């Protein structure tokens, strides 16, 4: 990925849709396989593949309130 795109993505905000204590994340690094995300509440970190981050069943862009289904 070109460096100009990387700097735009770092700092991006995402919401995990799966029920968990870790809901709101921020991209802190771009890796070869995807992105390193940090939970803003607990400082939990995880690596997510690019294809997984595009899956709207698992991730939503921005920080969003998730209503129970």
FENZISUL-V897922 format. One line per field, one symbol per residue. ss: DSSP state (H for helix, E for strand, L for the rest). phi: phi as a letter, one per 40 degrees, with the letter a starting at -180 (. if undefined). burial: + if it has 24 or more other ideal C-beta (glycine too) atoms within 12 Angstrom, else -. Layout:
ss: ???
phi: ???
burial: ???
This chain:
ss: LLHHHHHHHLLLEEEELLLLLLLEEEEEEELLLEEEEEELLLLLEEEEEHHHHLLLLLEEELLLLLLLL
phi: .cdcccccccgcbbbccccaccbbbbcbabbccibcbbcccbgcbabbcdcccccccbbbcgcbcbccc
burial: --------+--++++++-----++++++-+----+++++------+-+----+-----+----------
